[in-house]
């Protein structure tokens, strides 16, 4: 597999045959916004998450441009990346926020969002979490009949809400991230529409939005359209409806030749049907999306240090100073992350390696991966690490979580300090025995 694609028009090498990766080779070194990646690694140490602010803004603009004719609102699914500096960047670029826990809600408020800019989309939580979110002004997205009943009893028609529908559409890149099929725990099954309407009528609940989220890594526009059709049909049942929220799950490229969601095609198909719905209902609706991975995945890289190169019969292992405690996606979802040798960008010497972590588990980042020759001490970059990297990290094996850096306006800024032993011991109590 080729690491680089040369764009004759710009004279720049891009990674993975894709112009949306943050790192470029300029003057024989990998750079992000003209900042040398090796300099970032040397300044802040490894393992290290590095995010490119320009790439995040580019993805925001890409989504906006796909829906030019509708009243669009982007709600960042912040479970993908909750660093408050990233949330602030989203807010400054006109993006609002979707949260799934009280703690994410507090982070959103800390980053400067108003409560009314927050959508709270929990699953299986206690009702006191919903009450607390209502107090902040957040709009609540209800996903089961019992909670809908409690919401009606508590608030009647005084507090607007949204309802999450399960349209029974199976789509996504992995069974663990499909969220709208018949067996999924998420949402109220569309086959229970009569029960939904009975509860809404009983308490005169002010339903202002319908929501669905099909899953992640969806590349076919048809999957979105199929789910949207279910929601559009149900929309006629709610006289106060203002919002159609179709979730997220747009497919991003992880390697050369990867299929991605065709955003212009998706925008054209969904916009046409959405505008027809607005016309039929006789009012202008808002179309919401909740992208997470789409906005931040390609902006992030995880920089690691090659601790050792270990020869074995038929294999060569590269052991790095990271593992499933920092990036669990390859182990949990069989996810592919392209890897490049930042220390050896231009060479004819290649090797085939298993890139493995330092955790006392099988934590293989890549198997039989062709890389530019790796030497002990080299810095490797795992690409597409901006989403569900740090947010799913842990202190397993009592290892420290890495630092995070944001490259903004051509400068690298620390946005999270590396953990220390104090962080590991912070909430532990040594019992006197």
Buried (B, 14 or more C-beta within 10 A) or exposed (E): EEBBBEEEEEEBBBBBBBBBBBBBBEEEBBBBBEBBBBEBBEEBBBBBBBBBBBBBBBBBEBBBEBBEEBBBBBBBBBBBBBBBBBBBBBBEBEBBBBBBBBEBBEBBBEBEBEBEBBBBBBBEBEEEBBBBBBEBEBBBBBBBBEBBBBBBEBBEBEBBBBBBBBBBBBBBBBEEBBBBBEEBEBBBBBEBBEBBBEBBEEBEBBBBBBBBBBBBBBBBBBBBBBBBBBBBEBBEBBEEBBBBBBBBBBBBBBBBEBEBBBBEEBBBBBBEEBBEBBEEBEEEBBBBBBBBBBBBBBBBBBBBBBBEBBEEEEEBBBBBBBBBBBBBBBBBBEBBBBBBBBBBBEEEEEBEBBBBBBBEEEBBBBEEBEBBBBEEEBBBBBBBBBBBBBBBBEEBEEBBBBBBBBBBEEEBBBBBEBBEEEEBEEEEEEEEE
